[in-house]
């Protein structure tokens, strides 16, 4: 039995709230041709998950929130519209 305890983070940026869940690493399954993967933070969107960042259980939550916010700005928000003159 695994001792992994999933964590959740909710970040409010602008008028949106982003929900992240940590998932433990999983080994490869050669019979199914599936690759293994590291422990990760995933962005949850309408019942689906999108990999975001590597999960480190000893990382301070303030640092996790800061990195997740940077990830959101780089990957989940539309770029600011350029002002034409």
WOMO-V371816 format. One line per field, one symbol per residue. ss: DSSP state (~ for helix, > for strand, _ for the rest). burial: # if it has 9 or more other ideal C-beta (glycine too) atoms within 8 Angstrom, else .. A space follows every 10 residues. Layout:
ss: ???
burial: ???
This chain:
ss: _______>>> >>>__>>>>> >>>__>__>_ ___>__>__> >>>>>__>>> >>>>______ ~~~~~~~~~~ ~~~~~_____ _____
burial: ........#. #.#....### ####...... ........## ####....#. .##.#..... ...##.###. ###....... .....
